[in-house]
Amino acid sequence: MNDVQVLVVGAGPTGLTLANILGQYGVRALVVERLHELIDYPRAIGIDDEALRSMQAIELVDEVLPHTVPHHMVRAVNGRGTIIAEMAPQTDEFGWSRRNGFIQPLVDRVLLEGLERFDHVGVRLGHELVAITQDESGVRATLRVVDTGEIVEVTADYLVGTEGGRSFTREWIGAEFEGITLRKRVLVVDVEDDPLGTPNAIFGADPVRAWATFGLPHGIRRWEFMLNDDESVELAESDTFVRRLLDEHIPNPERLNIIRRRVYTHNARIASTWRKGRVFLAGDAAHVMPVNAGQGWNSCIRDAVNLGWKLATVLKGAAADELLDTYELERRDHVKGMVDLSVGMGKAFAGDGRGKELIRLAAGVVVDKVPAVKRYIASMRFKPMPKYTRGAVVAADPIVTKSVLKAHGPNRSVGTLFIQPRVSDETGAVRLLDDVLGLRWAVLAWNNDPKRLLSKEAVADLERLGTVFVQAVPEVQRPWAAERASEGVLTIGDAQGRLKKWFDDKPVSVLFVRPDRVVAAESLAVQAVDTAERLLDAVAYQAEPVASR
């Protein structure tokens, strides 16, 4: 038996989130990190609803929320201060605010401390990965203790490199880091005791010097300034230069308590491959993107969540190793969409010259005068959402042409995230849906007992995957339905009416939802047994346990 089942290299948000997921599944894991402490210099400041849902899944969201600003609205202004766009999404289909400001070092600390809950998950700071070998039995990682130079070896079933843009693991895999380095650099300045004291964020699309400012938790104010090519790092980080820039935005910059300043060069790159045998890449080791869309940190969390449940499923013997191939298959296209969005937003708001200013003015008029465009921007519908058409999903059957089903909406949900409304559990308590489902598979049927729709063999196989069976009914029916449910079936009440609305918009009534809350398969009640068989094939299900790992 190997020392651990999964070795996670890098104690950033990706590695720490992955380790928390593995910890919840009972997987023996070890996190190693070259540094002696977590990074605390200014980095990400935006956490979205999907990432908060992931924090909820690992039971740390209550510790994360105090370090956030919910409903973090963004206004974009031109060089004259005229508002040209506004992003203020008010929906909460996934259970949380769509946009949130946050303090990354404090949230990363929550993730690190969360690992203390698990006796089977360890952390070694000050340990650098220097060599990797692998064979059929697993991976052997050679670590160097930074302080002493001592060499330590660790064996694992799988290794996941999450050590950032300069990843040793990526180099060992032999992956090219394909993409571009953006010419423009950005000076980031963090100030204590917020001198503005206003909430939300403003992007300044000024043709002379693009800038942005963000109201953050705990009285922190951030400014970001685009640098000119002839402005060196030494100049940009000097006190005189920083306060001169701040003087253009706030009176008395000499009174400000500047706590951090740093020049960033932004890259847009994706590794050419994310897997070599038992070794994987995730997070910034697999992809990096400019900060403009605020999706770098969030994309890292999506990687961890996607890979985490798949590793746990394979390691317990419920699925073949082929399931792990679906990780990159699913994540790559979505990451590319986020990278492209980030680069595009950067060009839109930070381009040079009068020509770009005129384009932004024209765009501002369109946004302001055309309600549909205004709503599109405000609700952030331009943000690419996960939509997996390949991988651990079952392609939706052609829409049934029976006339009774034509009355329902044509929208299909396979490969997308399922909503998270508030529901009432069997005690009558109103809770977020994921808190009822737990970090596991779910077969969720509207107005039906799902076990009655499936064969005994399918139920047994799905239970081996760790599936919970749920029937959703209108709240007024919940007590009656719960009394008559099959053994082991949970009954939830549609406390907000959102589940009924969701199912009414689609020609399906049974969902097979993955632990990462992606809808893996959907069907009518009468087709559920056939869909279950196709799903088990899609996830490389193994009815018999493999040799103990």
RAPE-V316095 format. One record per helix or strand of 3 or more residues. SS is the DSSP state (~ for helix, > for strand). FROM is the first residue (numbers start at 1). LEN is the number of residues. If there is no record, write none. Layout:
[[SS:FROM:LEN] [SS:FROM:LEN]]
//
This chain:
[[>:4:6] [~:13:12] [>:29:5] [>:46:3] [~:49:9] [~:61:5] [>:68:3] [>:74:5] [>:83:5] [>:99:4] [~:104:14] [>:121:5] [>:127:9] [>:138:8] [>:151:11] [~:168:6] [>:177:16] [>:201:5] [>:211:6] [~:217:3] [>:220:7] [~:233:4] [~:239:9] [~:253:3] [>:257:15] [>:279:3] [~:283:3] [~:296:20] [~:321:30] [~:353:17] [~:371:8] [~:403:4] [>:422:3] [>:430:3] [~:433:5] [>:442:5] [~:450:4] [~:456:9] [>:468:7] [~:475:10] [>:489:6] [~:498:7] [>:510:4] [>:518:6] [~:525:14]]
//
